[in-house]
Amino acid sequence: FTKKTKGVDPLANRKAKATLTMFCERCLQSLSTNNDYALEIESLCEGMDLRQRVSRSRFEDLVGGATWDAAAKAVAAVLAKAGVSGADVDHLYLAGGAARVPKLVKTIAATVSFGVGLGSGGGGRGRG
């Protein structure tokens, strides 16, 4: 965006940054179930519009492997702190918006030796 608009930085403007954050969260939610998302923001900053098509694979590249690895390490650390090994656990239920990202689920499943499912958000029960 900054290159296309000759130096206009939406991150320097609080309102533009909040708008961008909101639309990026919508993009994340959409990419958890769809292969691509058309990001369109009218008058993001200084009257400039942002239109960008984002694919799931491009999103995963932008987020980077370090983020996926950090999530997998966090799960391993929780298991270690609880004194539980992967063999003692049948399923791991993830909850929240990022838990629906296929790359995250796949990375965590490759790290642990049991099934990974998505949490239902209701009373600790999940679906596998």
N, C-alpha and C positions, 0 to 999 in steps of 0.2 A: 504494500500500500504506500509506504513511504517513498519508494522508487517511482511509482506511477504518478504520485502527486507532488513531485519535486520537493521533498523534505517535510511534508505535513505529517506530524507524528501523533496518531490518536492516543498513544499511551501517555502523552504529556497533558491531555485534557481529561479531567475527572469524569465528566459526563460521557465522553466518547469511550473512555476505558470501561466504564460500567456497562455501556451498551454493547461493546465488543465482547465483554465477559459473558453477558446474558446470551448473546447469539452463539458464542462458542459452546456454551453449555447445551443449547438446543442442538447444535451440530453433533456434540458428543452423544447425546441421547439418540439422535437419528442414526448415527453411524453404528450404534450398538445393534441395530436391527436391519439397516439398509447398507448397500455397498457404496453409496455416494450421497452427498448433500449439497444443495445449491445455497450457498451463504449469500444473502442479499440484504444489505443495510443501506437504507436511504439516508443521505446527509449524515454520515458518520462523524465527520470532522471538517469544519470550515466549508460546509456545503458539498463536500466530496462524498460520492457513493462508493460502496464496496460491493463488488460482485465477484464471487469466487466459487468454483465447484471444487469440493474436497472429496476425494475417494477415501475409503477405509484404509487402504494400503499407504496412501500419502499421509494420512493422519498418524498412522502407526510409525512412519518414518520421522515425522515431525516430533512426536513424543520421545522417541529414541529408546534404545535398548536399556539404557541405564535406569529409566523409570520402571520398566517391566521387571528388571532384575531386583530393584529396590523393593518392589511389592512382594516378590517371591522370597526375598531375604527376610522381610518383616513377618511373613507367615511362618517361616522356619524358626525365627527368633521366638515367636509366641509359643510354638510347640515345644521348643527347648526350655523356655521359662516355665511352662506347665509340667515339664518332666514327661512329656508324651512323645513317643516316636510315631512315625508314619504308619507303622504296622498296627498300632493301637487304635487308629482312627479309621472309621469306615468312609465318612464323607466330610468335606469341608464346604460350608455354605457361605457364599459371599453375598453381601448386601450393599445397596447403594448404586448410584448411577454408573460409576466406573466398573462395577462388577459385571455389567452386561457387555463389556468390551471383549470380543472373542480372543484377541491377542493376550489380554491379561489373564483370562481363564486358562488359556493354553499354556502360558508361561508358568503359572502356579501349578497346574496339573503336571507339568514336566519336572517340576522341582520336588513335589511330594509324591508319595507312592500310593495315593488313594484317590478316589473320585472327587471332583470339584463340582458343586452345584450352585445355583443362584438362590439367595434367600428370598423368602416371600414377604418379609417385613412384618409378619404377623405373629407375635408371641413366641419368637424363636423357632417356629416351625418353618421348614423350607421344602422345596421340591427339588428332586435330583435329577 
